[in-house]
Amino acid sequence: MQFEAIGIDYDNRINNFMVSARADYEWYLDKTRGSEENLAIQRDIIRGSKPYKNLRADLKLGCILPTIVLAARDVNQDVLANYDTSDGFIKASREDLDALQNAIAEGTPAQFDIIDGLQRTNALRQTLEDIPDEEKEVFLRRSIRLEIWINIAFFPLAYRMLLLNAGQRPMSMKHQIDILSGGLAEDLQDLEGIEIFRLKDHKRRVRAGQFHLSTLAQAFQAWMQRSPNVDRTNLVVETMVVDEALESLGIDLTSADGNQRDGFRQFIEWVVALDHALGEEQNRFFGNDTVVLGFAAAIGFAHKNETLQDRLPTAMEKLVQDARLDPTGALGVEIFDQVRKTIDTKRSNVGEATRGLVFRAVREYIMQDGTSSMRECWAQSASML
């Protein structure tokens, strides 16, 4: 197997180093082994479309694939301290490139995420399966170009992906966030009281603090776009949402460390605290994705609203404190359940209506700075069903 680091660059917008590299197919396929399962909530892998049939045919003939983008976590990047990040054209020494090369090569498949190139990777794997055994060795020695972002955090990566795709015929925003979800899990897993299930784990939520990664990815989208309904079919609306998301992420990236993540992490901290306060008897409340998305959208709305920014922490901290004393009373869970049962299934999509119900109630609670009870806020929200 062969892998070679060619050069390094620094992105001053997202404050992160990127390594340009070459590898043979064998090295690349080994390092990304299992990505189709690890990233099962990405776009469905395209297997039969004509363009990808043509790509597999071209691969057999020895075509050069467009550069594939990877994110690599837990890589020793000490040598990068040798370089001035303001240098527009970094000339890395071979010694430092070799050090990075070795550090990246030591990584396991669990440390690599395919950010751009899942379909091409699948085409490579399918082509390898299709060709005769006597041709496999030659095939695996061919080279592929890589762009590897070293230890990049979730927010900068999200910004970069959305920005690059915004001017093309893009994947939906949901699909792009799903692709980044591995980084989101890494960013949140150190929070106290949380346990994150990846889709491949096939685990059911049985206690407070347990969330599926797909739910958290959707919650991030709802928080960022300030809307509880994350599935967009209207292209114009989708474009507007992406534009707003870019603006939000762009503002967040101006913080000192280039990775302003406190807003969403704080939301998750509040949800986990409320979830634990409710305990086993009300485990299903935050086990309901519609509730999580409604909360995420409302808190994202307040986080970006100049009038509500100051009220948000005091209101939510009051709710957490009240919930620890009287969980179901503070959150008004029984009222929520009663109101949800009144939704007319013939007139409304229950999931969409429930997400809207939660969004309006939590937003109202924040607007009132926690001075109105959640019971009152559920009633207020219900009047708009």
MARVEX-768085 format. One record per residue (C-alpha): residue in one letter; x, y, z. Coordinates in steps of 0.05 Angstrom, whole numbers, padded with zeros to 5 digits, always signed. Example, Ala and Ser with C-alpha at 12.3 -4.5 7.8 and 13.67 -1.06 7.14 Angstrom:
BEGIN
A+00246-00090+00156 S+00273-00021+00143 
// end
This chain:
BEGIN
M+00000+00000+00000 Q+00025+00069-00017 F+00008+00137+00013 E+00045+00203+00001 A+00034+00272+00032 I+00048+00324-00022 G+00036+00391+00011 I-00001+00430+00063 D-00047+00490+00060 Y-00082+00532+00112 D-00153+00558+00106 N-00155+00625+00143 R-00231+00627+00140 I-00242+00564+00179 N-00174+00562+00213 N-00154+00492+00192 F-00098+00456+00158 M-00109+00413+00097 V-00060+00361+00070 S-00057+00346-00004 A-00039+00274-00015 R-00037+00215-00063 A-00051+00143-00047 D-00061+00078-00084 Y-00130+00048-00087 E-00111-00006-00037 W-00091+00044+00017 Y-00152+00088+00005 L-00202+00030+00005 D-00170+00002+00068 K-00173+00069+00106 T-00246+00081+00086 R-00268+00010+00098 G-00338+00009+00127 S-00355+00080+00107 E-00418+00059+00072 E-00444+00030+00138 N-00414+00085+00182 L-00447+00138+00139 A-00512+00100+00125 I-00552+00163+00137 Q-00519+00198+00078 R-00550+00199+00009 D-00570+00130-00014 I-00512+00100-00052 I-00527+00103-00126 R-00516+00035-00157 G-00552+00032-00223 S-00552+00101-00255 K-00520+00109-00322 P-00467+00160-00301 Y-00440+00113-00248 K-00441+00054-00296 N-00399+00096-00342 L-00353+00114-00284 R-00342+00041-00267 A-00326+00027-00340 D-00276+00085-00340 L-00244+00060-00276 K-00230-00007-00309 L-00194+00032-00364 G-00152+00071-00314 C-00186+00139-00309 I-00164+00189-00256 L-00218+00206-00206 P-00232+00277-00183 T-00200+00292-00116 I-00236+00259-00057 V-00244+00299+00007 L-00232+00266+00075 A-00234+00289+00147 A-00182+00255+00192 R-00190+00257+00267 D-00140+00246+00324 V-00080+00259+00279 N-00015+00283+00311 Q-00006+00351+00279 D+00052+00378+00320 V+00095+00394+00258 L+00042+00442+00233 A+00063+00490+00287 N+00125+00502+00245 Y+00086+00542+00193 D+00060+00613+00189 T-00015+00609+00176 S-00013+00677+00142 D+00033+00649+00088 G-00010+00643+00025 F+00035+00589-00005 I+00063+00543+00048 K+00127+00506+00029 A+00130+00447+00075 S+00195+00410+00087 R+00198+00337+00066 E+00214+00319+00137 D+00149+00351+00163 L+00109+00321+00106 D+00137+00252+00123 A+00116+00263+00196 L+00045+00281+00175 Q+00045+00224+00125 N+00062+00174+00180 A+00012+00204+00229 I-00044+00200+00178 A-00025+00130+00156 E-00029+00106+00228 G-00103+00123+00230 T-00156+00069+00232 P-00218+00070+00187 A-00258+00096+00246 Q-00217+00160+00244 F-00234+00177+00171 D-00298+00207+00144 I-00312+00214+00070 I-00335+00286+00062 D-00339+00287-00013 G-00333+00223-00054 L-00378+00170-00024 Q-00407+00152-00093 R-00337+00150-00124 T-00314+00105-00067 N-00372+00058-00078 A-00356+00057-00153 L-00285+00037-00136 R-00308-00019-00091 Q-00358-00045-00142 T-00306-00042-00197 L-00257-00081-00154 E-00310-00135-00144 D-00326-00138-00218 I-00257-00146-00247 P-00223-00214-00253 D-00177-00234-00195 E-00115-00232-00239 E-00128-00157-00253 K-00141-00136-00181 E-00068-00126-00162 V-00056-00077-00219 F-00121-00041-00205 L-00104-00032-00131 R-00037+00000-00148 R-00069+00059-00186 S-00067+00127-00153 I-00121+00172-00125 R-00115+00244-00103 L-00138+00264-00034 E-00154+00328+00004 I-00148+00311+00078 W-00173+00361+00131 I-00134+00349+00194 N-00172+00347+00260 I-00225+00393+00232 A-00283+00408+00279 F-00356+00403+00260 F-00375+00476+00251 P-00319+00495+00203 L-00331+00432+00162 A-00405+00446+00158 Y-00391+00517+00134 R-00342+00494+00082 M-00387+00440+00054 L-00449+00484+00050 L-00410+00540+00018 L-00379+00496-00035 N-00444+00463-00053 A-00486+00527-00052 G-00465+00547-00122 Q-00477+00478-00153 R-00537+00434-00162 P-00529+00411-00090 M-00549+00354-00046 S-00604+00376+00000 M-00581+00411+00062 K-00606+00352+00102 H-00561+00304+00064 Q-00501+00350+00074 I-00512+00354+00149 D-00521+00278+00150 I-00453+00270+00117 L-00422+00313+00171 S-00456+00276+00228 G-00394+00236+00246 G-00360+00301+00264 L-00421+00324+00302 A-00419+00261+00344 E-00346+00273+00360 D-00363+00345+00380 L-00419+00325+00428 Q-00397+00259+00457 D-00359+00292+00515 L-00422+00325+00542 E-00441+00299+00610 G-00499+00250+00610 I-00504+00239+00535 E-00498+00173+00498 I-00500+00176+00422 F-00523+00117+00380 R-00499+00113+00308 L-00547+00081+00259 K-00504+00019+00252 D-00510+00006+00328 H-00583-00016+00320 K-00596+00005+00392 R-00661+00028+00422 R-00666+00086+00471 V-00680+00057+00540 R-00658+00113+00587 A-00649+00188+00590 G-00591+00219+00552 Q-00591+00169+00496 F-00600+00198+00426 H-00592+00171+00356 L-00541+00208+00314 S-00593+00218+00259 T-00637+00256+00309 L-00580+00301+00330 A-00562+00315+00258 Q-00633+00336+00243 A-00634+00377+00307 F-00572+00414+00284 Q-00606+00430+00219 A-00670+00453+00255 W-00628+00495+00303 M-00588+00526+00246 Q-00648+00542+00201 R-00693+00561+00259 S-00750+00518+00232 P-00774+00452+00260 N-00791+00423+00191 V-00724+00402+00162 D-00748+00365+00099 R-00751+00416+00043 T-00779+00399-00025 N-00784+00470-00052 L-00718+00489-00085 V-00728+00564-00073 V-00742+00553+00001 E-00683+00505+00006 T-00636+00557-00025 M-00660+00610+00024 V-00649+00562+00082 V-00578+00547+00059 D-00563+00621+00052 E-00587+00634+00123 A-00547+00575+00149 L-00484+00601+00115 E-00496+00669+00146 S-00505+00638+00215 L-00444+00593+00209 G-00403+00650+00180 I-00420+00694+00240 D-00403+00638+00288 L-00336+00626+00255 T-00313+00696+00272 S-00302+00675+00344 A-00231+00672+00370 D-00221+00597+00362 G-00254+00593+00294 N-00302+00540+00319 Q-00360+00574+00354 R-00401+00515+00375 D-00427+00538+00442 G-00497+00553+00417 F-00515+00484+00393 R-00475+00448+00447 Q-00512+00490+00499 F-00578+00469+00468 I-00559+00396+00474 E-00536+00406+00546 W-00604+00435+00563 V-00641+00378+00528 V-00598+00325+00563 A-00609+00359+00631 L-00685+00363+00620 D-00685+00291+00595 H-00650+00267+00658 A-00696+00309+00701 L-00757+00274+00671 G-00728+00206+00686 E-00753+00137+00664 E-00828+00151+00672 Q-00826+00205+00619 N-00770+00176+00577 R-00813+00179+00515 F-00818+00256+00516 F-00748+00271+00489 G-00747+00202+00457 N-00796+00234+00407 D-00757+00264+00349 T-00812+00316+00337 V-00801+00344+00407 V-00726+00349+00399 L-00733+00384+00331 G-00784+00432+00358 F-00739+00450+00417 A-00679+00457+00370 A-00714+00504+00323 A-00741+00548+00379 I-00674+00554+00414 G-00638+00565+00348 F-00689+00621+00334 A-00674+00654+00401 H-00599+00644+00394 K-00598+00685+00329 N-00651+00737+00351 E-00622+00801+00380 T-00682+00811+00425 L-00684+00740+00453 Q-00609+00725+00458 D-00605+00752+00529 R-00670+00718+00551 L-00650+00649+00525 P-00600+00627+00578 T-00641+00653+00637 A-00705+00622+00612 M-00675+00554+00597 E-00635+00551+00661 K-00699+00566+00699 L-00734+00511+00662 V-00679+00462+00679 Q-00680+00481+00752 D-00756+00477+00756 A-00755+00409+00720 R-00707+00381+00772 L-00758+00399+00826 D-00821+00380+00789 P-00805+00348+00721 T-00873+00335+00690 G-00903+00398+00720 A-00847+00444+00697 L-00848+00418+00626 G-00923+00409+00624 V-00916+00340+00593 E-00988+00319+00607 I-01015+00382+00574 F-00970+00369+00514 D-00996+00298+00508 Q-01069+00321+00513 V-01059+00376+00461 R-01023+00329+00413 K-01081+00280+00415 T-01128+00335+00391 I-01090+00344+00325 D-01138+00329+00267 T-01102+00275+00227 K-01148+00288+00168 R-01128+00361+00163 S-01056+00360+00186 N-00992+00320+00182 V-00985+00298+00255 G-00909+00302+00256 E-00906+00370+00224 A-00962+00397+00269 T-00928+00369+00331 R-00861+00400+00313 G-00896+00467+00303 L-00932+00459+00369 V-00867+00449+00406 F-00831+00504+00368 R-00884+00556+00385 A-00890+00535+00458 V-00816+00536+00472 R-00807+00601+00434 E-00863+00632+00475 Y-00831+00608+00539 I-00765+00642+00519 M-00801+00705+00497 Q-00833+00709+00566 D-00764+00699+00597 G-00790+00639+00635 T-00843+00680+00671 S-00900+00640+00640 S-00905+00566+00655 M-00897+00514+00600 R-00969+00494+00614 E-00990+00564+00593 C-00944+00562+00533 W-00972+00496+00509 A-01042+00526+00513 Q-01020+00588+00475 S-00987+00545+00422 A-01047+00499+00417 S-01092+00558+00400 M-01052+00565+00334 L-01063+00493+00311 
// end
